[in-house]
Amino acid sequence: MEYYVDRLDTDKAVCTCENGETCLISREELPDDVFEGCVLRKENGTFLLDSERTAARKAQMLALQDSLFGEEAPAWDPA
């Protein structure tokens, strides 16, 4: 299952699951390099950052942004 990080709080991450449900995940369970907007997957009880899916999702959001606002819109940068 995929998890999309919506917001990072001090001790937890607010995520949206691929089924649309919102869930809270303890920061202790997450990789150190997690950031808002990234895609996580859970394998064998461990959350992993999926860099390929994160990049693909970012590209989709940028394409949508460009289609809505034109190519002059500022690029999204989660960092």
Buried (B, 14 or more C-beta within 10 A) or exposed (E): EBBBBEEBEEEBBBBBEEEEEEEEBEEEBBEEEBEEBBBBBEEEEEBBBBEEBBEEBBEEEBEEBEEEEEEEEEEEEEE
